[in-house]
Amino acid sequence: MVLTINVAILLAVIIVLRLGRRTEARSRNDEKLTVGIVLVFGVLIAPTAFGQGILNVMGELAQGVTQSGSP
């Protein structure tokens, strides 16, 4: 039996666990580590279909906000 772990899913679980903690207990190094983990997660998920869907939704949202501000 071969057990495989998707690294993106593992990082998503770590991110949820880290963000669930109280904010007062975090040091600067702890916050930097969280940011680094989130960046790696973004790089891993970007080429997937899910990542492309997020990109499209955020692009449409940004376009809607830009167009709503113009006369």
C-alpha positions as CSV (number, residue, x, y, z in Angstrom):
1,M,0.0,0.0,0.0
2,V,1.4,3.4,-1.1
3,L,0.3,6.5,0.8
4,T,0.6,9.7,-1.0
5,I,0.0,13.2,0.4
6,N,-0.8,16.2,-1.7
7,V,1.5,18.9,-0.4
8,A,-1.0,21.7,-1.2
9,I,-3.7,20.0,0.9
10,L,-1.2,19.5,3.7
11,L,-0.2,23.2,3.6
12,A,-3.9,24.2,3.5
13,V,-4.5,22.2,6.7
14,I,-1.4,23.8,8.4
15,I,-2.6,27.2,7.4
16,V,-6.1,26.6,8.9
17,L,-4.5,25.4,12.1
18,R,-2.1,28.3,12.3
19,L,-4.7,30.9,11.6
20,G,-7.1,29.4,14.2
21,R,-4.8,30.4,17.0
22,R,-5.1,33.6,19.0
23,T,-3.4,36.6,17.5
24,E,-1.9,37.9,20.7
25,A,0.3,34.8,21.1
26,R,2.1,35.3,17.7
27,S,5.6,36.6,17.4
28,R,7.0,38.3,14.3
29,N,8.9,35.1,13.3
30,D,5.6,33.2,13.7
31,E,3.8,35.6,11.4
32,K,6.7,35.5,8.9
33,L,6.5,31.7,8.8
34,T,2.7,31.8,8.2
35,V,3.2,34.3,5.3
36,G,5.9,32.0,3.9
37,I,3.6,29.0,4.1
38,V,0.8,30.9,2.4
39,L,3.1,32.0,-0.4
40,V,4.3,28.4,-1.0
41,F,0.7,27.3,-1.0
42,G,-0.2,29.9,-3.6
43,V,2.7,28.8,-5.8
44,L,1.6,25.1,-5.6
45,I,-2.1,25.8,-6.2
46,A,-1.7,28.4,-9.0
47,P,-1.3,26.0,-12.0
48,T,-4.2,23.8,-11.0
49,A,-7.8,24.2,-12.3
50,F,-8.9,25.4,-8.8
51,G,-6.1,28.0,-8.8
52,Q,-7.1,29.2,-12.2
53,G,-10.8,29.5,-11.1
54,I,-9.7,31.6,-8.1
55,L,-7.7,33.8,-10.5
56,N,-10.7,34.3,-12.8
57,V,-13.0,35.2,-10.0
58,M,-10.6,37.6,-8.5
59,G,-10.0,39.2,-11.9
60,E,-13.7,39.6,-12.5
61,L,-14.1,41.1,-9.0
62,A,-11.2,43.6,-9.6
63,Q,-12.7,44.5,-13.0
64,G,-16.1,45.1,-11.4
65,V,-14.6,47.3,-8.7
66,T,-12.6,49.3,-11.3
67,Q,-15.7,49.8,-13.6
68,S,-17.9,50.8,-10.7
69,G,-15.6,53.8,-9.9
70,S,-15.6,55.2,-13.4
71,P,-18.3,57.6,-14.6
